[in-house]
Each structure stands twice: as C-alpha cells, then as structure tokens.
C-alpha cells in the first residue's frame, strides 16, 4: 500500500510517475482517482466474518509511507510487515489487549502516526476505528459519543487545544493518544479532567514509527516501546 500525504489528484498523478505499476482500490464510483487504473470493490451480502487472521511473511514489504513534502518532494519510507507492530503500545499502557477498543481520530490514516494508531490497531490488535475524520470540535464530540466504550481519541496537541478551548461538552473516553508535536503538562491535565481518561503521548517519526511513550501528567521521562533500546555513541 502506498500512503501519500494527501489524496489530491496532483499527488496521485505524481505517485503514478514514481511507480508506474500503482493502481487504486476503491469502494465508491465518485472518487477522483486522477485517471489511475482503478479496481472497484463491491460490498457483498451474506459473507461470513473472517475469524482467522491471515499470516503474512514478516519480510514482506507491506506499506510505503511518504513524508509530507514540506521540505521538498515527499520521501518514501518502505516498511516490512514484521516491523508494523502495535502490541508495544498496549504493553506500555498496562492493558492486556486492545481488543474491542473503538477509536476516533482527527489525524489522517495515511500519516505515519494515524496509520499506526488507527489502521494497525484494527488490523493487528483487534480494535475498530471510525471511518470518518472529525475535525471541528462539535464533530469530534458527536463522533466520540456515538462510539461504544471502551473508546479512544487519537489526536494532536493542536487539535486537542482547539477542542478543549471550544467549550463543547465532551463524553468520557477511556484513552487519548497524542503525537506529532510537544504536549504541555497543563494541556494534558486539562484533557484528562475534561474526558475522564488517561492521556498517552507518543514520540515517533515516519522513519522509525512509534519509538517511545509517556503519560505526560506523570513527568518528563519517556519509556521506549517493546525491545527498543537507546545507545549513545561518540562521533
């Protein structure tokens, strides 16, 4: 899967120039696919739900994430299936499983953080995520209220600050994840009080994915996720 920074026609055209073999899988006839070869997927009634998770070779290249291009042309970062893991985050939070967690996100699924915290939590950890991407505070509150518990909000400090400053009544949630920019302890405390939950801040990047996490209200120390360890070398 190619994960471009946006789905604008110009961006899709550039993808085709860089990889002539690319095509689109779509579930709606009105999508602007920029003239790319398109396979339409129809919903079929009466299909039995999938109960066995497909086994994929860990060395299989699964996704190509592209940077935003804010400092030049978007740069591709190819990820193998074995590197796309989510259990590390659940272990950090002390949860035995993320099975049954319902997620609303204000970040796009093609963004590295959004991809790992929505799509992968669904594919690999048994969570479910809302297909929409609420942006305005009232839409975020409505989306959260519609989701069954346990429910989580995947967001950014910018979106979180706007949401809390709006004065919109927020439902209780069980978890808030924040990344992409530094989060102040004051904003983290305000968010936890407003939604009655724990807020986990994630440190990561497109190149390495989710590297470390912390509960911001507990202090400044980060905890590396999983078997990841940091080493300092003199140059």
C-alpha positions in Angstrom: 0.0 0.0 0.0 1.2 3.5 -0.9 0.3 6.1 1.7 0.6 9.5 0.1 0.5 12.7 2.3 -3.0 13.5 0.8 -5.4 12.2 -1.9 -5.4 15.2 -4.2 -5.4 14.4 -7.9 -1.9 16.0 -8.4 -0.4 13.9 -5.6 -1.9 10.7 -7.1 -0.5 11.6 -10.5 3.0 12.0 -9.0 2.7 8.6 -7.4 2.0 7.1 -10.8 5.1 8.8 -12.3 7.2 7.3 -9.5 5.7 3.9 -9.6 4.0 3.1 -13.0 2.5 -0.1 -11.6 0.4 1.7 -9.0 -3.4 1.3 -9.1 -6.4 2.3 -6.9 -8.7 0.0 -4.9 -12.0 2.0 -4.4 -15.4 1.4 -2.9 -17.2 4.4 -4.4 -17.8 5.4 -8.0 -17.4 9.2 -7.4 -13.8 9.1 -6.2 -11.3 11.2 -8.1 -8.6 8.7 -8.8 -6.6 11.1 -11.2 -7.0 8.7 -14.1 -5.1 5.9 -12.4 -6.2 2.3 -13.1 -8.9 1.5 -10.6 -10.4 -1.7 -9.2 -13.9 -1.1 -7.6 -14.7 -3.3 -4.6 -18.4 -4.0 -4.0 -19.9 -4.9 -0.7 -21.4 -8.5 -0.9 -24.2 -9.5 1.4 -24.1 -12.8 3.3 -20.4 -13.2 3.7 -19.2 -14.9 6.8 -16.9 -12.8 9.0 -13.2 -13.6 8.9 -12.2 -15.4 12.1 -8.6 -16.4 11.2 -6.0 -13.7 10.9 -4.1 -14.1 7.6 -0.4 -15.0 8.1 2.0 -12.6 6.3 5.7 -13.2 5.9 7.5 -10.8 8.2 9.9 -9.8 5.4 7.1 -8.9 3.1 7.1 -5.2 2.1 3.7 -4.1 3.2 3.5 -0.3 3.1 5.3 2.7 1.7 4.7 5.9 3.8 5.5 9.2 2.2 6.6 12.3 4.1 4.5 15.5 3.8 6.9 17.1 1.3 7.1 20.3 3.4 10.8 20.5 2.8 10.9 19.2 -0.7 9.5 16.2 -2.7 7.7 13.6 -0.5 10.2 11.0 0.6 9.2 7.3 0.6 9.8 5.1 3.6 9.1 1.4 2.9 8.0 -0.8 5.9 8.1 -4.6 6.1 5.2 -6.4 7.8 7.3 -7.6 10.7 8.1 -4.0 11.7 4.5 -3.0 11.8 3.6 -4.0 15.4 1.2 -2.5 17.9 1.4 -4.7 20.9 4.2 -2.5 22.3 1.8 0.4 23.0 -0.7 -1.9 24.8 2.1 -3.3 26.9 3.2 0.2 27.9 -0.3 1.2 29.0 -0.6 -2.0 31.0 -3.6 -3.2 29.0 -3.6 -7.0 28.3 -5.2 -6.3 24.9 -6.7 -3.6 22.7 -9.4 -6.0 21.5 -12.7 -4.2 21.3 -11.3 -0.6 21.6 -13.3 1.9 19.5 -11.2 4.7 18.0 -12.0 8.1 16.7 -9.1 10.1 15.1 -8.5 13.7 14.0 -5.4 12.6 12.0 -5.4 11.1 8.6 -4.8 7.3 8.2 -2.1 7.8 5.6 0.0 9.8 8.1 2.6 7.6 9.9 1.1 8.3 13.4 -2.5 7.9 12.1 -1.7 4.7 10.2 -0.1 3.1 13.3 -2.7 4.3 15.8 -5.9 3.5 13.7 -5.3 1.1 10.8 -2.8 -1.1 12.5 -4.6 -1.1 15.8 -7.5 -2.5 13.8 -5.6 -5.0 11.7 -3.2 -6.3 14.4 -4.7 -5.6 17.8 -8.5 -6.1 17.3 -9.5 -2.5 17.7 -12.1 -0.7 15.4 -11.8 2.8 14.1 -14.4 5.2 12.9 -14.3 5.7 9.1 -14.7 9.5 9.3 -12.1 12.0 10.3 -13.9 14.6 12.5 -12.1 18.0 12.6 -14.4 20.6 14.2 -14.9 20.3 18.0 -18.6 19.5 17.8 -18.0 16.8 15.2 -15.3 15.2 17.4 -17.7 15.2 20.4 -20.5 13.7 18.4 -18.3 11.0 16.9 -16.9 10.0 20.4 -20.4 9.9 21.9 -21.5 7.6 19.1 -18.8 5.0 19.7 -19.3 2.3 22.3 -16.9 2.0 25.2 -14.1 1.4 25.6 -13.3 4.3 23.2 -10.3 6.4 22.4 -9.4 9.6 20.7 -6.3 9.8 18.5 -5.3 13.4 18.1 -2.6 16.1 18.1 -1.8 18.9 20.6 -3.1 21.4 18.1 -6.5 19.6 17.7 -6.7 18.9 21.4 -6.1 22.5 22.4 -8.8 23.7 19.9 -11.2 21.0 21.2 -10.8 22.0 24.9 -11.0 25.7 24.2 -14.2 25.4 22.3 -16.3 24.7 25.4 -18.1 21.8 23.7 -19.4 19.2 26.1 -17.2 16.1 25.8 -18.2 12.5 26.6 -16.0 10.4 28.8 -13.4 8.3 26.9 -11.0 5.6 28.1 -7.9 6.8 26.3 -6.4 9.8 24.5 -3.3 9.4 22.3 -1.4 12.5 21.2 1.6 12.9 18.9 3.3 15.0 16.2 4.2 17.9 18.4 5.3 18.5 22.1 2.4 18.4 24.5 2.5 20.6 27.6 1.7 19.0 31.0 -1.0 21.7 31.5 -2.9 20.8 28.3 -2.5 17.1 29.2 -4.0 17.6 32.6 -6.9 19.7 31.2 -7.6 16.9 28.7 -7.6 14.1 31.3 -10.0 16.1 33.5 -12.3 17.0 30.6 -12.7 13.4 29.3 -12.0 11.4 32.5 -9.2 9.4 31.0 -5.5 8.7 30.7 -3.6 10.6 28.1 -0.6 8.9 26.5 1.9 10.9 24.4 3.8 9.1 21.7 7.2 10.0 20.4 8.0 8.8 16.9 8.7 9.6 13.3 8.0 8.3 9.8 11.4 6.7 9.6 11.2 4.6 12.8 7.5 4.6 13.7 6.4 4.8 17.4 9.6 4.9 19.4 8.6 5.9 23.0 5.6 6.9 25.1 4.8 8.6 28.3 1.8 9.7 30.4 2.6 13.4 30.2 1.0 14.2 33.6 3.3 11.7 35.3 6.5 13.5 34.3 9.0 14.2 31.5 10.6 10.7 31.3 9.9 8.7 28.1 9.7 4.9 28.0 11.0 3.1 24.9 8.4 0.7 23.4 9.0 -3.0 23.3 12.5 -4.3 22.8 13.8 -0.9 21.5 16.8 0.4 23.4 18.8 3.6 23.0 22.5 3.7 22.9 24.8 6.8 22.7 27.9 6.7 20.6 30.6 9.3 20.4 31.4 10.6 16.9 
